[in-house]
């Protein structure tokens, strides 16, 4: 399985929280990350997105169909994120577009099995794979990419 955790890009500092859209910088971050990510996604990729406006706008930069899941809204737990992706048992690639601190904790759980608060930069992705080898299940960090590295 490939699990790609994508934090929404920079958002406006307004309220209500669910309606916060991307700033001009955030729109640029989302477009740059999408341009890097899209060519690498297999055809069978599922894209699961928080209903928050900033996450929806980030996902739209990929110009691919996606599914909105209320369970990925701000305040979701890392366990809910991993369950939505069916980690590590899903045989396909799943992109989750969501929020901090949830995505950082989900990355920590997927990689170490422990609840830790790892930082995922705005607009960044963490690409984690699960595979079975002779010794059993292995987890691999394939990539961490942030928009500022794509400038």
N, C-alpha and C positions, 0 to 999 in steps of 0.2 A: 504494500500500500504506500502511496505517496500522500502525505498530508501537508498541505500548504496553508499556513496561517498568515493572513494578510491583514495587518492593522489598517484601518481607514486612514486616509491622508489628513493633512492639517484642516481643522474645521474652525468655523466662526465661533466666537465666544459669546453666544447668545442663549436665550431660553425660549421655549422649553427645550430640554436636552434632545429629545427625539427629532426635533425639527432643525437642528443645527446642520447647515450645509457646509460644503467645502469652501475654503478661501480660494482666491486666485492661485496662490502658491500650492494649496492642496490639490486643486484641479490639475496643475502641472505635475505634481508628484504622482498622482494616480495615472495620468497618461504615460509618463515615463516608465513607471513600474509595469503597467499593462503592456507596453511595447516590448519590454524585456521578457515578461512572463508568457504572454500568449503563444509565441512560436514554440515554446517548450512544453505546452500542455498536450497530453494525449487526447484523442478524439472522445474517449469515454469519460472525460473529466466532469465531475459534478461541482457546481459552484453554489455554496450555501451562504446566505447573506443576512446580517442583522437587519431589522426593519428600520433602524435609525437612518435618517436622510443622508448623513455623511458616509455611512457604509454603503448605502444604495448607490450614491454617486461614484464612490470609489470602484465598486463592482462594474458599473456601467462603462467604465473606461476600457474594459476588456472587449466590449461589444460582442458578448456571448450570452446565451440564455442562462439565467440563474434562478434559484429558488430562495424566497424570503422565508426565514424561520424566526418566529417570535422568541423561541428559546435562545437565540443568539443576541438578543437585545442587551443593552448596557445592564450590567448587574448579573449576567449569566455566570454560571460556575464553569470552571475548567472541565469538570466531569461532564457537564451538559454539552460542551463543545466536542469533546472526544466521543461521546455517545452519538451525537448528531452525525459525525463523520464515520462512525462504526470503526473507530481505531482500536486495535491494529488489524482487525479482521477483514476489512474491506479490500477487495482485490483491485480496486481502481484508484484513480487520483481524485482527491477531494480538496477543493479550495474553500476555506472558511474566511469570510470577510467580517471582521468584528472589532473588538475593543480591548483596551488595556483596563485593568490589569489581567483580565481573563485570559487573553492570548499568551501572555508571558507565563502564567501558571500552567496553562495547557501545554506549552512547549516544555516546561520543566517536568511535568508529569509524564509526557510522552518519552522524553529523553532519559530521565533519571528515575522515574517512578516515585518522585518525592514532590510534595507541595513546596514550591519556592517561588519567589516573586522576581521573575526575570523581566527585564525591560525590552519591549519591542518598540522601536522607533516609529513615529508617524509615517504611514505609507510603506513600511517595510514588510518583507515576507521572511518567514522561516519555513524552509522546505525540509520535512522530516520523512524518512522512509522506514518502513518495517519490512523485514524479509526473514525467511527461514533458511538457515544454513545447517550444516551437519550438527553443530553444537546447539541448535535450537533457534529461537526467535532472536533477531538482532534489530537494533534501532540505529539508524544512521542519519546524521545531520548532513544533508546534501548541500544546502546553501542558506546563507543569511544575506539578504540584499536589501539595501535601503536606497531611496531615491537619490540621496546625495552622492552615492557611489556611481550613479548613472549619468552624472552631468558631463 
